[in-house]
Amino acid sequence: MSSYFTDLAQQYIDGEWRPGTGSWDIIDFNPYDDEKLASITIATVDEVDQAYRAAARAQTEWAATNPYARRTVFEKALRLVEEREEEIAEAIVAELGGTRLKAAFELHLAKEFLRESVHLALAPEGRIIPSPADGKENRVYRVPVGVVGVISPFNFPFLLSLKSVAPALALGNGVVLKPHQNTPVVGGSLIGRIFEDAGLPAGLLNVVITDIAEIGDAFLEHPIPKVISFTGSDQVGRHVATVCASRFKRAVLELGGNSALVVLDDADVDYAVDAAVFSRYVHQGQVCMAANRVLVDRAVADEFTEKFVAKVRSLKAGDPRDPETVIGPVINSRQADVLTAVVDQALAEGATALVLGARTNNLVEPSVVTGLPADSALLRQEVFGPVAFLVPFDGEEEAVRLVNDTPYGLSGAVHTGDVERGVRFAKRIDTGMFHVNDGTVHDEPIVPFGGEKHSGVGRLNGDTMLDAFTTTKWISVQHGRSGFPF
């Protein structure tokens, strides 16, 4: 596996694999055992410029290419992912600390999004709109924006890089991808290699592995990209939005969450427990849609809590290479430190730990906390790890108030014996997505995905990809003669 990473430990600019020219290296570590996977010399501001200029040069011809021809690239990319599925899964396990289950989950979704990209190449349609002027024809064309900058996160880097890269390319754009420093291969150069092997013309997709300590805001400020697609924290997202707005760029922001899974008094408790445990602990809780808070009606709180705690205690934590492992390591020691501090703060505020997970290096075992004060800041922030807050409530009105009492609005779920009651509840929640009798963690290729409030701006998936990565152009034709007042 180490040779696999070494082979991909390069920048991919204008169709060439080459080292960066920065003065220092990003060291790619396995978060479970600290094995050094690769050393990558970072890209400089000049190389970011080269990447954007290459994308702009290549994009003009690509946009003029018949979309039926363009889509063959994505068909080939899909076949390559299917053929290389095992080695990609091993890379996810090694670089992210993802479990085998998580790797399979990410790859399944990645393939679904590639399949959708095949169709997306043919999606743009023009319109002819009536005019009040005699003899005039109004044509509205949907055209590529030009070049898109993509910044992807560390938690689902293969999926979340592809989720913007593939549609942007399918719709006729060039792309420059900057993966997260902790996942430079799975979220970056691996995707460059797949599209290169799939026959994507050189220069259209560029991968720059770098750090803001080296390039500052150069990736955002560069004059070429018209859209920046960013997935990450709301703190960084706010900065991305500010820089983009000041330069009249479009920002598509998929940010953090503080989702709640709500268990009403008529819920199937056993099923709700299964949904809640998955929603909180999938990929160690490092998921923007994860159920940070589990809200339970007091009528069923004792039964739910007993069963939830028992199931959490049964989750095996350890080596992600072991197929039996459910909880692997978090991405780095800083994240592990933050999670330890969160639990310590909760206990200092008077909460009770029903399960208190131990920490060994980056391996943070699951914790379950209850009894947090209603005004605790912990109930309103995103906790990116395997810590669940159980919150009892009295009746639906209080549940709605608690769910909405957060700056975030990404996902959520409600469990009830009455589906329409669940839908009525969901309509009252200020989120971009909400699920009835299911988990909080879902993504599908043709359903609009995105959040409200601090959880983001814009949507991805399906038709919303057109809004994200194309623009409209009005061309009028006067078949007769217009009259002018002078």
LINDA-V201940 format. One record per backbone hydrogen bond with DSSP energy under -0.5 kcal/mol. CO is the residue of the C=O (numbers start at 1). NH is the residue of the N-H. If there is no record, write none. Layout:
# LINDA-V201940
<<CO:NH> <CO:NH>>
This chain:
# LINDA-V201940
<<1:5> <2:6> <3:7> <4:8> <5:8> <6:9> <8:10> <11:18> <12:207> <13:16> <16:13> <16:18> <18:11> <24:42> <25:27> <26:28> <26:40> <27:29> <28:37> <28:38> <29:31> <30:34> <35:30> <35:37> <38:28> <39:41> <40:26> <41:20> <42:22> <44:48> <45:49> <46:50> <47:51> <48:52> <49:53> <50:54> <51:55> <52:56> <53:57> <54:58> <55:59> <56:60> <57:61> <58:62> <59:63> <60:64> <61:65> <62:65> <66:69> <66:70> <67:71> <69:72> <70:73> <70:74> <71:75> <72:76> <73:77> <74:78> <75:79> <76:80> <77:81> <78:82> <79:83> <80:84> <82:85> <84:88> <85:89> <86:90> <87:91> <88:92> <89:93> <90:94> <91:95> <92:96> <92:97> <92:98> <93:97> <99:103> <100:104> <101:105> <102:106> <103:107> <104:108> <105:109> <106:110> <107:111> <108:112> <109:113> <110:114> <111:115> <112:116> <113:117> <114:118> <115:119> <116:120> <117:121> <119:122> <120:123> <120:124> <127:129> <127:140> <129:138> <133:136> <135:479> <135:480> <137:139> <137:477> <138:129> <139:141> <139:475> <140:127> <141:143> <141:473> <143:471> <146:174> <147:226> <147:227> <148:176> <149:229> <150:152> <150:178> <151:231> <156:160> <157:161> <158:162> <159:163> <160:164> <161:164> <161:165> <162:166> <162:167> <164:168> <165:169> <166:170> <167:171> <168:173> <169:172> <174:148> <175:206> <176:150> <177:179> <177:208> <178:152> <180:183> <181:184> <183:187> <184:189> <185:188> <185:190> <188:191> <188:192> <189:193> <190:194> <191:195> <192:196> <193:197> <194:198> <195:200> <196:199> <201:204> <204:175> <206:177> <207:12> <207:209> <208:210> <209:43> <211:214> <211:215> <212:216> <215:218> <217:220> <217:221> <218:222> <226:250> <227:149> <227:229> <228:230> <228:252> <229:151> <230:254> <233:237> <234:238> <235:239> <236:240> <237:241> <238:242> <239:243> <240:244> <241:245> <242:246> <243:247> <244:247> <244:249> <245:248> <250:228> <251:253> <252:230> <252:254> <253:255> <253:457> <254:232> <259:292> <259:293> <260:262> <260:413> <261:295> <262:264> <262:415> <263:297> <264:267> <267:269> <268:272> <269:273> <270:274> <271:275> <272:276> <273:277> <274:278> <275:279> <276:280> <277:281> <278:282> <279:291> <281:284> <282:285> <283:286> <285:287> <287:290> <290:259> <290:292> <292:389> <293:261> <293:295> <294:391> <295:263> <296:393> <297:300> <297:301> <298:302> <300:304> <301:305> <302:306> <303:307> <304:308> <305:309> <306:310> <307:311> <308:312> <309:313> <310:314> <311:314> <312:315> <315:317> <316:326> <316:327> <319:322> <320:100> <321:323> <322:325> <326:328> <327:318> <332:336> <333:337> <334:338> <335:339> <336:340> <337:341> <338:342> <339:343> <340:344> <341:345> <342:346> <343:347> <344:348> <345:349> <346:351> <347:350> <352:354> <352:370> <355:357> <355:368> <358:365> <360:363> <362:330> <362:364> <363:360> <363:365> <367:388> <368:354> <368:355> <369:390> <370:352> <373:376> <376:379> <377:380> <377:381> <380:407> <382:384> <383:385> <385:387> <386:367> <388:369> <388:390> <389:294> <390:371> <391:296> <393:298> <393:395> <394:398> <395:399> <396:400> <397:401> <398:402> <399:403> <400:404> <401:405> <402:405> <404:406> <407:454> <409:432> <409:452> <410:433> <411:260> <412:435> <413:262> <414:437> <415:264> <417:419> <418:422> <419:423> <420:424> <421:425> <422:426> <423:427> <424:428> <425:428> <426:429> <429:431> <435:414> <435:437> <440:442> <444:447> <445:462> <449:460> <452:409> <452:455> <453:456> <455:255> <457:253> <460:449> <461:464> <462:465> <463:466> <463:467> <464:468> <465:469> <466:470> <469:145> <471:143> <473:141> <473:475> <475:139> <477:137> <477:479>>
